[in-house]
Amino acid sequence: MKVVLFCGGLGTRLREHSDTIPKPLVNIGVRPIVWHLMRYYAHFGHKDFVLALGYRGDMIREYFTKYDETLSNDFTMSEGGRKIELMQSDIHDWRITFVDTGLHANLGQRLLRVRKYLEGENEFMANYADGLTDLPLNDHIEQFRRSEAIASIMAVRTSQSFHCVQSEDDGTVTSMGRIAETEFWINAGFMCLRKEIFDHIEEGDELVEKPFDRLIAKRKLHVNRYSGFWQQMDTFRDKIMYDRMEGRGDCPWMVWKKK
């Protein structure tokens, strides 16, 4: 299955990095988060990627066109550096299509603009480019295929909690209480889609709003609730958390390293 990755957002809540580089290129260790995500999909055999580019898409193109295998693979150097022998390779069998989908386009419009690169695909995957998981992808796909849904998403319990406020019309608070993270699930991406999704997206639509509402009305949206690891890189705090996990070798999303 082809994998569409939405790489065009501005990343406004990660200003410490996204003022200079797009959020998909923010590093975890020596590789950017989008590489970790693509490596995850490749582990399960899905190596044909379509990158829907927007903000600083030129930097994402440059990163891959000047990709340096030696940064994340063991190698032997000889002849004064003129000969490099890699012990293994990351992306030699990946196919990556780079598509400019506009600076301010939403996800629905970005998906419409890469449609021509999905011709002949009865089903494909799509995802945000700023979150990682250890979700058993084959099981996720199989659940989707067994369903009659046009779209399937992964849902996780949020890692945050909120104070819920109820009030009267004049603003007087009548109750206030904490909603714990265990009480509701959120959309975490990792979408599986059938080609019929394009019949439900109109010009200007945001993918997970009106198109998904139309699927819900037809009982054609499926969810896979997952309680394992998932974490978005949405803020600088998330970036620090990922760096610390990588530094101590606690990287559950690196399913390719598990035996």
N, C-alpha and C positions, 0 to 999 in steps of 0.2 A: 504494500500500500504506500502511496505517496504521502508525504508529510508536509503540510503547509504550516509555516511558522510566521506569526505576525511580529515583525521586527521594526515597526514604524513609529511607535509611540515616542512621546517627548520625554517621558520619565521625570516628570516635574517634582516628584517626591524624593528623588535621588540626586538632587542638585549638585552634591559634592563631586559627582562623576558625570552626570548627564549633561552638564553645561559644555563639556568638552568631548565626550564620546557618547554614543547611543547606549542605552541600558543593556541591550543584549551583549555588548562588548565589555561590560564590567567583569573583571577577573575574579575567579575563585582559584587561588593558587596561581598557576602559570597560564591557565586557559580561561577564556570568557565563559559566562554562564550559558550562552547559546551553544557553545561547543559541547559543554557537559550535557545539555539537553539532546543535541544531535547524537552524541555518543551513546546516550541511553537508548534512543530509537534504533540506532544501528546495531546495538547489542541484540535486539530482537529481530534483526533482519530487514529493517525498514531504512533504506539508505538512499532513497530518492527524495530529495528535499526541494521545496519551493519556498524561497524566502521573500515574503512580502515586505519590501523595504519602504522607508519613509525618511524620518529624521536621521541625518548623517548616514544614509545608506551607502555613501561613497566609502566610508570607513569600514563598513562590513564587507563590501566588495574587496577592498584593499587587503583586509585581514586574510581572507581566504585565497586571494590570488598570490599573496606573498607568504603563504603558510609555511611555517618552519617546523618540520617533523621532529627536529632534535630537541625541542623544548620539552616534550612530554614522552619521549621514547629513549630507551637506552641505545647507544650507538658506539661504534669504534671509529676513531679518526686516525688516518695515516697519511703519509706523504706530505707532511707539513700542513695538513688541513685540506689538501686537494681532494682527498678521498674520504667519503663518509659512508660507513656501512651500518644501516639501521638494523636493530635487533627485532623490531616489529614496526608496524605502520598503523596510523590512525585512520586516514581518510582516503587511501588510495582507491577504494572501491565505492566511494560516495559519489552521487550525482547531485549537483546543486544548481538550481535555476534561480537567478537573481532578477527580481522584478520590481521596478519602481512603481509603487502604488499610490504615491502622493504624500505630501507632507502632513496634511490635515485630515486624511480619510479615516473613517471609522472601520471597525473590523468587517462589517458587512460589505462595505465598498471595496476594501482590500481583497476580500474573498472573491467578489465579482470580477476584479481586475486580474486575478490569476486564473480565472476559470478556463481560459483557452489552453493553459498548461496542464489541465486535468482532463482533457478530452480522452474519452475511452476508459476512464476510471469509473467503475460503478460505485466504489466506496474509497474513501481516503480519510486521513487524519488531519486535524488542525489543532493548533495550540498557541497560547501566549508564549513569549520567549523569555520569561523572567521567573519561572518556577520550576522546581525539580522534585522528583518523587522516586520511591522505590516500588511503585505500583507494578504488579505482575501484568505486563502489557498484553501478553497473549490471552490471559483470562478476560481482561477488559474487552478485547476485540471479540472474543467468543461470545460473551454476554450480549454484546451489541448485535452480532450476527444472528443469535437465537431470537432476538426481539424483532418486532415489526416496526421498530422506530426508524425515523429518518436521521435522527441525531442522538448521540449519547454523550454524556459528560461525566467526569469524575467529580464527586462531592466529598468534601472533607469537613471535619469539625473545625471551626475557626479557632485560632490560637489566641484570640482576644476576648475580652469580656466588656460589657457595657452596662451603664446604669440606665434602666428604662424608666422614663418619666411619664406619668399620667397627670393631666391637669384639666381644670374647668375652662370654659371659654374666656374668662377674664384673666387667665394665667395662673390662678391659684393651684398649686401642686396638691394633688389628692393622694398620690402614692409614688414611691420611688424604690426601685430594687435592682439588684445586679442580675443581669442575664449571664449565666455562666456559659463557657465555651462548649459545654456538653449538650446544650439545649437546642442548637440549630446547626444546620449544615450550609456550606457555601459552595458555589461553583468554582472549581479549581482547574478548569480547562481539560486538557487531554481528551479532546473531542474526537469521536468517530462519526463520520458523516456519509450519507449516501448521496448520489448525484442529484436526487430529488430536492435536496436542500435549496438548490438554485431556483426552484419553482416557488419558494416561499420568501425570497429576498427581493425587495423592491428598491429602486434607486433612493439612496439616502438612508436606508435602514441600518441601524446598529444590529449586528448579528444576534446578540443574546437578548434583545428586547422584542421588537415586533415579530421577527421571524420565529423566534422560539415561542412567543405567545401563540402564534398560529399553529405551531406543532403541538403545543400543550392542548389547544382546543380540539385537535384531531387525535389526541392521545398518541402522538408520534415522537415524543421526547422521552428518552430513557436516562436513568441515572445509576451510576455505580458508586455506592457509598464505600469509602475506603478509610480505614482507621490507621494505616501505616504512615510512613514519613511523607510529608509534603511541606514545602516552604517556598513562599514567594520572596523574591528580592525586590521589595517595594521601597524601602527606606535605607538610609545609611546604617541604621541599627541592624537591619537584616544583612547587609554586606559584612559588617563586623562579625556577626554570628556565623556566617558561612566561612569567613576566613579562619575563625577559631576552630570550627569543626574540621576544616581541611588541615589546619596545622597540627591537630592531635590525631589525625587519621580516622576521624569519626565521620565517614562519608557514605551514608546509607544509599544515596542516589547512584553511587558508582557500582551499579549492579554488574557491570562488566568485569569487576575485580573479584566478585564472589565466586566461590567454587561450588 
